[in-house]
Amino acid sequence: MVSVLVLGAMVGALASGRLADRLGRRWIFGLEGAVFVGGTALAALAPGYVVLVAARLVLGLAVGAASATVPPYLSEISPKEIRGRLLTLDQLMITLGILVAYMVNLAFSSSGNWRAMIAVGAIPALVMVGSAILVLPGSPEWLLAHGHRRRARALIAGVSDQDTADQLLRRRDQLRQEQDRETPQDQAVTGWRTLLTDRVRPALIVGLVLAATQQFGGINTIIY
């Protein structure tokens, strides 16, 4: 019942990237929040073990999708001066969320009301949906990729200033021109094979080593 969430998270993480590129960052967060709400409701009302496991699988989809989409979104909307702190804050809030979950479980432990323990999880999920609809800004990178340059400039200027927005847009145009000048052989590499190209391979190695180190450290076993 516990570990099946990780299987759902694997699927959610792999599928969420394309959806985020197609729907936009804000709307994928709203969708993830809705899946959280649906999975929580299914788990809290589950009549038996099989349905509860299925609900955990659904929740895993949302967990994996959020884990894969939130860090890129934060990196896209934040100025480089605070980008590292903002991404670190994301990880800190995840850890605090786990602590809050333990405290909720403790509050209901004397009554043994596991349905109430699970149902409380709908509160942050609803906040996530509301934030995606009402509060969160769009991603400048997504807007530029879909031809909304004016909206992207206004968004960047809103978190920095007009000069910085123009500078960042010029820098992005230069990078795009450099990519257009790549050899036909490099341009032909698409999809999963992109991970093996010279310009991406260092980041891939660092990412895999960090992920493996975290797992070998045993933190998931301690949390579970």
Legacy VTK file of the C-alpha trace (Angstrom):
# vtk DataFile Version 3.0
C-alpha trace
ASCII
DATASET POLYDATA
POINTS 224 float
0.000 0.000 0.000
2.877 2.369 0.725
5.226 1.515 -2.113
2.605 1.464 -4.887
2.622 5.264 -4.723
6.177 5.220 -6.059
5.052 3.233 -9.124
2.423 5.843 -9.855
4.993 8.577 -9.329
7.254 7.052 -11.973
4.455 7.181 -14.536
3.391 10.676 -13.501
6.924 12.041 -13.743
7.446 10.600 -17.225
4.102 11.787 -18.599
3.913 15.251 -17.059
6.607 16.910 -19.165
4.722 16.651 -22.444
1.491 17.760 -20.783
3.220 20.769 -19.249
4.651 21.745 -22.634
1.239 21.413 -24.251
-1.078 22.886 -21.605
1.241 25.354 -19.890
2.815 25.295 -16.446
-0.089 26.852 -14.552
-2.711 24.505 -15.926
-0.656 21.386 -15.342
-0.433 22.392 -11.662
-4.199 22.739 -11.538
-4.559 19.307 -13.121
-2.106 17.803 -10.643
-4.031 19.361 -7.767
-7.279 17.903 -9.135
-5.679 14.445 -9.294
-4.525 14.918 -5.696
-8.087 15.771 -4.661
-9.566 12.839 -6.566
-7.033 10.352 -5.230
-7.483 11.612 -1.684
-11.272 11.320 -1.906
-11.006 7.805 -3.343
-8.629 6.756 -0.567
-10.681 8.311 2.245
-13.862 6.631 1.006
-12.282 3.324 -0.018
-14.456 0.343 0.954
-11.514 -2.048 1.045
-7.879 -2.803 0.407
-7.979 -3.018 -3.410
-9.616 0.396 -3.833
-7.237 1.919 -1.300
-4.234 0.620 -3.235
-5.745 1.982 -6.462
-6.214 5.354 -4.781
-2.582 5.348 -3.694
-1.606 4.669 -7.294
-3.631 7.682 -8.437
-2.014 9.843 -5.772
1.360 8.647 -7.009
0.591 10.036 -10.461
0.140 13.492 -8.939
3.209 13.181 -6.717
5.437 12.238 -9.643
3.992 14.885 -11.926
4.440 17.637 -9.334
7.995 16.500 -8.586
8.860 16.743 -12.278
7.114 20.018 -13.136
7.512 22.295 -10.108
11.345 22.672 -10.154
11.496 23.591 -13.888
8.659 26.066 -13.395
10.421 27.719 -10.468
13.644 27.987 -12.464
11.757 29.563 -15.377
9.964 32.271 -13.375
12.705 33.242 -10.903
15.604 35.657 -11.497
18.968 33.950 -11.321
19.866 35.860 -8.128
17.233 33.962 -6.103
16.784 30.829 -8.216
18.852 28.590 -5.987
17.115 29.777 -2.822
13.687 29.332 -4.374
14.398 25.766 -5.462
15.868 24.981 -2.058
12.734 26.406 -0.447
10.675 24.000 -2.553
12.555 21.043 -1.098
12.273 22.495 2.408
8.500 22.833 2.055
8.246 19.212 0.915
10.073 18.165 4.069
7.868 20.379 6.232
4.839 18.863 4.532
5.984 15.399 5.579
6.383 16.664 9.148
2.862 18.135 9.097
1.519 14.815 7.808
3.113 13.029 10.771
1.520 15.540 13.145
-1.895 15.011 11.529
-1.483 11.257 11.900
-0.544 11.737 15.545
-3.652 13.850 16.141
-5.922 11.097 14.806
-3.902 8.136 16.096
-5.809 7.758 19.373
-9.112 7.333 17.520
-7.634 5.203 14.750
-9.560 7.257 12.190
-7.351 6.620 9.176
-9.959 8.042 6.802
-9.684 11.429 8.489
-5.888 11.221 8.335
-6.073 10.795 4.567
-8.886 13.306 4.031
-6.829 16.169 5.501
-4.574 15.832 2.469
-7.332 17.355 0.357
-6.700 20.763 1.956
-3.286 21.463 0.380
-4.536 19.871 -2.855
-7.409 22.362 -3.038
-4.990 25.193 -2.288
-2.866 23.960 -5.183
-5.829 24.047 -7.563
-6.876 27.510 -6.420
-3.348 28.870 -6.675
-2.942 27.555 -10.211
-6.141 29.261 -11.301
-5.952 32.532 -9.379
-2.400 33.291 -8.237
0.443 31.651 -10.126
1.969 33.544 -13.071
2.641 31.858 -16.359
6.083 30.701 -17.405
8.009 33.170 -19.611
9.789 30.266 -21.294
6.497 28.585 -22.178
5.030 31.858 -23.430
8.056 32.498 -25.650
7.984 28.953 -26.997
4.360 29.506 -28.026
4.886 32.927 -29.609
3.608 35.142 -26.771
6.656 37.406 -26.606
4.847 40.511 -25.306
3.229 38.631 -22.429
6.557 36.978 -21.590
8.322 40.347 -21.491
5.675 41.814 -19.203
5.930 38.825 -16.892
9.729 39.031 -16.644
9.565 42.790 -16.057
7.056 42.192 -13.270
9.608 40.239 -11.213
12.635 42.330 -12.226
12.544 45.461 -14.425
12.167 46.506 -18.064
15.913 46.559 -18.814
16.426 43.091 -17.338
13.493 41.760 -19.355
14.941 43.118 -22.595
18.387 41.755 -21.712
17.046 38.284 -20.998
15.043 38.222 -24.211
18.089 39.257 -26.234
20.116 36.533 -24.530
17.467 33.968 -25.376
17.455 35.116 -29.012
21.233 34.680 -29.141
20.981 31.157 -27.743
18.290 30.316 -30.285
20.508 31.604 -33.106
23.406 29.508 -31.819
21.178 26.440 -31.822
20.091 27.208 -35.386
23.768 27.240 -36.404
24.334 23.731 -35.061
25.399 21.087 -37.524
22.655 19.135 -39.286
23.853 16.052 -37.403
23.222 17.737 -34.031
19.856 19.066 -35.144
18.793 15.580 -36.200
19.116 14.315 -32.623
15.697 14.492 -30.978
13.728 12.795 -28.216
15.495 10.577 -25.710
18.703 10.612 -27.767
19.137 14.281 -26.859
20.220 13.141 -23.382
23.345 11.581 -24.897
24.548 14.670 -26.779
27.717 16.434 -25.641
25.936 19.563 -24.362
23.417 17.635 -22.249
25.473 14.688 -21.025
27.185 16.536 -18.092
23.839 17.605 -16.631
22.501 14.072 -17.114
25.443 12.562 -15.224
25.119 15.041 -12.353
21.374 14.449 -12.117
21.702 10.660 -12.083
24.486 10.709 -9.484
22.498 13.009 -7.183
19.354 10.884 -7.524
21.235 7.644 -6.862
23.064 9.146 -3.880
19.781 10.262 -2.330
18.294 6.781 -2.703
21.384 4.980 -1.419
21.313 7.309 1.578
18.142 5.513 2.654
16.002 8.572 3.315
12.877 7.006 1.766
13.129 4.054 4.138
13.335 6.416 7.112
10.319 8.430 5.899
8.178 5.375 5.196
LINES 1 225
224 0 1 2 3 4 5 6 7 8 9 10 11 12 13 14 15 16 17 18 19 20 21 22 23 24 25 26 27 28 29 30 31 32 33 34 35 36 37 38 39 40 41 42 43 44 45 46 47 48 49 50 51 52 53 54 55 56 57 58 59 60 61 62 63 64 65 66 67 68 69 70 71 72 73 74 75 76 77 78 79 80 81 82 83 84 85 86 87 88 89 90 91 92 93 94 95 96 97 98 99 100 101 102 103 104 105 106 107 108 109 110 111 112 113 114 115 116 117 118 119 120 121 122 123 124 125 126 127 128 129 130 131 132 133 134 135 136 137 138 139 140 141 142 143 144 145 146 147 148 149 150 151 152 153 154 155 156 157 158 159 160 161 162 163 164 165 166 167 168 169 170 171 172 173 174 175 176 177 178 179 180 181 182 183 184 185 186 187 188 189 190 191 192 193 194 195 196 197 198 199 200 201 202 203 204 205 206 207 208 209 210 211 212 213 214 215 216 217 218 219 220 221 222 223
